């Protein structure tokens, strides 16, 4: 019995040792073919812009083409659904926005779950901007809130369920009990609506609004970050204007299907972070008022989990549904 037991142990031990190089070889062999980067928004969207800034450097680092596949629709859900069903081998990635964290609560059937994905890398983490048309008789947040108490107002956001919408609803409805009509747009269209005077107030991501605010064509009221944005250092935060703790951001990030090998995730994280922090990419992003925010997969996952929980509470409190 003893000899049989020892023989069995040697067989198991040898099998275990022999299996280790196979796993390592699989990780070392990545990538073995072109990498498909599914962008969950159409060409020209900020998510697409960041993906295309990362693409050439990631291709060079991996030694394989990185092919961008724009699959916009349903607020980013279609692209997420495609990647959720892909093989977990690192050859299919998702480029998406913070909508990824909101939609699982906003839609009754988003078509994916957070557990379907492995966080790879945070791309950018940027505050949103609250602004008004120059004709609005309010030069700061206090005056804007006072004006909203005296007369009916409306605001344009980057779309229903976006962080620009949720942050504005928290500020106006939850914190100040104001009934300001929400008019959903895309980010660029929301800025255009305020610029043209169709809607007096705007709440959007920074890229489409900052150039117009800097030129005085719209009036910046506040940023939603915890600290002032380097892109607009003279614009105060909502937190410092009487609402301590108020902070909200739009982020753009990269994911892989759940089950992707940890070594592959780490390799992708390192190369995406290296691309984002290169001088030419940083320079391009600064023009767009975007900040590169390199994180490890674990750090990014912590941000993601916090945002999923936080936005679920906001969506529930505001009784919002996209379908």
KAQUIPE-V386391 format. One record per residue. N is the residue number from 0. RES is the residue in one small letter. SS is DSSP state (@ for helix, = for strand, . for the rest). PHI is phi in whole degrees, -180 to 180 (* if undefined). NEAR is the number of other ideal C-beta (glycine too) atoms within 10 Angstrom. Layout:
BEGIN
n:res:ss:phi:near
N:RES:SS:PHI:NEAR
N:RES:SS:PHI:NEAR
END
This chain:
BEGIN
n:res:ss:phi:near
0:x:.:*:5
1:x:@:-64:6
2:x:@:-64:7
3:x:@:-61:8
4:x:@:-63:9
5:x:@:-65:10
6:x:@:-63:10
7:x:@:-63:10
8:x:@:-62:10
9:x:@:-65:10
10:x:@:-64:10
11:x:@:-64:10
12:x:@:-64:10
13:x:@:-64:10
14:x:@:-64:9
15:x:@:-66:9
16:x:@:-65:9
17:x:@:-65:9
18:x:@:-77:10
19:x:@:-64:9
20:x:@:-60:10
21:x:@:-65:8
22:x:@:-64:11
23:x:@:-64:12
24:x:@:-64:9
25:x:@:-63:15
26:x:@:-70:15
27:x:@:-69:11
28:x:.:-77:10
29:x:.:-73:19
30:x:.:-90:18
31:x:.:-103:10
32:x:.:-160:10
33:x:.:-57:13
34:x:=:-99:21
35:x:=:-95:17
36:x:=:-105:23
37:x:=:-81:23
38:x:=:-97:27
39:x:.:-80:30
40:x:.:-140:25
41:x:.:-72:13
42:x:.:-55:12
43:x:.:96:12
44:x:.:-67:21
45:x:@:-59:23
46:x:@:-60:28
47:x:@:-65:19
48:x:@:-61:20
49:x:@:-65:26
50:x:@:-59:28
51:x:@:-76:16
52:x:@:-73:23
53:x:@:-78:26
54:x:@:-49:19
55:x:@:-65:13
56:x:@:-72:18
57:x:@:-68:22
58:x:@:-59:19
59:x:@:-63:12
60:x:@:-69:16
61:x:@:-83:17
62:x:.:75:7
63:x:.:-142:16
64:x:.:-62:14
65:x:=:-108:22
66:x:=:-103:12
67:x:=:-84:16
68:x:=:-125:15
69:x:=:-75:19
70:x:.:-130:19
71:x:.:-74:17
72:x:.:133:13
73:x:@:56:18
74:x:@:66:24
75:x:@:103:28
76:x:@:-68:25
77:x:@:-63:16
78:x:@:-61:25
79:x:@:-64:28
80:x:@:-62:19
81:x:@:-63:18
82:x:@:-72:24
83:x:@:-59:19
84:x:.:-95:12
85:x:.:-78:18
86:x:.:-64:10
87:x:.:-83:16
88:x:.:-120:19
89:x:.:86:25
90:x:.:-90:19
91:x:=:-132:20
92:x:=:-124:26
93:x:=:-116:29
94:x:=:-111:30
95:x:=:-147:28
96:x:=:-114:27
97:x:.:-61:26
98:x:@:-56:26
99:x:@:-55:27
100:x:@:-81:24
101:x:@:-86:27
102:x:@:-64:24
103:x:@:-66:19
104:x:@:-102:20
105:x:@:-73:24
106:x:.:-99:18
107:x:.:-67:8
108:x:.:-139:7
109:x:.:-71:23
110:x:.:89:16
111:x:.:-157:23
112:x:.:-127:11
113:x:@:-58:17
114:x:@:-66:8
115:x:@:-77:19
116:x:=:-131:23
117:x:=:-113:20
118:x:=:-62:23
119:x:=:-106:25
120:x:=:-158:27
121:x:=:-80:25
122:x:=:-91:31
123:x:=:-133:26
124:x:=:-133:19
125:x:=:-131:28
126:x:=:-69:28
127:x:=:-96:29
128:x:=:-125:30
129:x:=:-103:26
130:x:=:-148:29
131:x:=:-137:23
132:x:=:-69:18
133:x:.:-57:13
134:x:.:-78:8
135:x:.:-67:19
136:x:.:-84:12
137:x:.:-156:18
138:x:.:-105:12
139:x:.:-149:13
140:x:@:-66:20
141:x:@:-60:12
142:x:@:-67:14
143:x:@:-67:26
144:x:@:-66:18
145:x:@:-66:12
146:x:@:-64:16
147:x:@:-66:20
148:x:@:-79:11
149:x:@:-95:8
150:x:.:-147:8
151:x:.:-68:8
152:x:.:-133:20
153:x:=:-137:14
154:x:=:-137:28
155:x:=:-100:29
156:x:=:-122:28
157:x:.:-78:28
158:x:.:138:19
159:x:.:-60:15
160:x:.:86:25
161:x:.:-73:28
162:x:@:-64:27
163:x:@:-67:29
164:x:@:-74:26
165:x:@:-63:25
166:x:@:-64:23
167:x:@:-65:24
168:x:@:-65:21
169:x:@:-63:19
170:x:@:-65:24
171:x:@:-77:23
172:x:@:-85:15
173:x:@:-73:12
174:x:.:-86:14
175:x:.:-126:15
176:x:.:56:8
177:x:.:-105:14
178:x:.:-101:10
179:x:.:-106:20
180:x:=:-70:12
181:x:=:-91:16
182:x:=:-123:17
183:x:=:-73:15
184:x:.:-142:22
185:x:.:-85:19
186:x:@:-54:24
187:x:@:-65:17
188:x:@:-67:15
189:x:@:-65:29
190:x:@:-65:28
191:x:@:-62:17
192:x:@:-64:21
193:x:@:-73:28
194:x:@:-58:18
195:x:.:-84:9
196:x:.:82:11
197:x:.:-72:13
198:x:.:-131:23
199:x:.:-76:22
200:x:=:-123:28
201:x:=:-129:34
202:x:=:-136:30
203:x:=:-139:31
204:x:=:-68:30
205:x:@:-70:27
206:x:@:-51:23
207:x:@:-76:22
208:x:@:-98:29
209:x:@:-58:26
210:x:@:-58:15
211:x:@:-73:18
212:x:@:-69:21
213:x:@:-66:13
214:x:.:-89:8
215:x:.:84:9
216:x:.:-78:15
217:x:=:-133:23
218:x:=:-110:20
219:x:=:-72:21
220:x:=:-105:25
221:x:=:-165:26
222:x:=:-106:29
223:x:.:-97:26
224:x:.:-79:21
225:x:.:-69:16
226:x:.:-122:12
227:x:.:-61:17
228:x:.:-82:21
229:x:@:-59:9
230:x:@:-71:21
231:x:@:-141:19
232:x:.:-64:10
233:x:.:-88:7
234:x:.:-94:19
235:x:.:-71:16
236:x:=:-88:20
237:x:.:-60:26
238:x:@:-60:18
239:x:@:-79:15
240:x:@:-99:18
241:x:.:111:12
242:x:.:-130:16
243:x:.:-58:11
244:x:.:89:7
245:x:.:-70:19
246:x:.:-158:16
247:x:.:-154:24
248:x:=:-140:22
249:x:=:-109:27
250:x:=:-119:22
251:x:=:-126:27
252:x:=:-150:26
253:x:=:-125:22
254:x:=:-132:26
255:x:=:-124:26
256:x:=:-61:20
257:x:.:-56:13
258:x:.:96:11
259:x:.:-65:23
260:x:.:-56:18
261:x:@:-59:10
262:x:@:-64:15
263:x:@:-69:22
264:x:@:-59:20
265:x:@:-64:14
266:x:@:-65:19
267:x:@:-64:25
268:x:@:-59:23
269:x:@:-63:14
270:x:@:-75:19
271:x:@:-67:23
272:x:@:-62:19
273:x:@:-65:15
274:x:@:-65:24
275:x:@:-65:23
276:x:.:-97:12
277:x:.:-68:15
278:x:@:-56:7
279:x:@:-70:10
280:x:@:-72:18
281:x:@:-60:14
282:x:@:-63:9
283:x:@:-65:14
284:x:@:-68:20
285:x:@:-64:13
286:x:@:-64:11
287:x:.:-91:20
288:x:.:61:23
289:x:.:-114:26
290:x:.:-117:20
291:x:=:-67:20
292:x:.:-133:21
293:x:.:-63:17
294:x:.:-143:18
295:x:.:-75:16
296:x:@:-56:18
297:x:@:-67:9
298:x:@:-65:15
299:x:@:-65:23
300:x:@:-62:17
301:x:@:-64:13
302:x:@:-62:19
303:x:@:-60:20
304:x:@:-60:13
305:x:@:-63:11
306:x:@:-68:18
307:x:@:-59:15
308:x:@:-68:11
309:x:@:-65:14
310:x:@:-71:23
311:x:@:-61:15
312:x:@:-68:10
313:x:@:-67:21
314:x:@:-60:21
315:x:@:-67:10
316:x:@:-64:13
317:x:@:-91:15
318:x:.:56:6
319:x:.:-97:17
320:x:.:-145:12
321:x:.:-98:17
322:x:.:-147:10
END
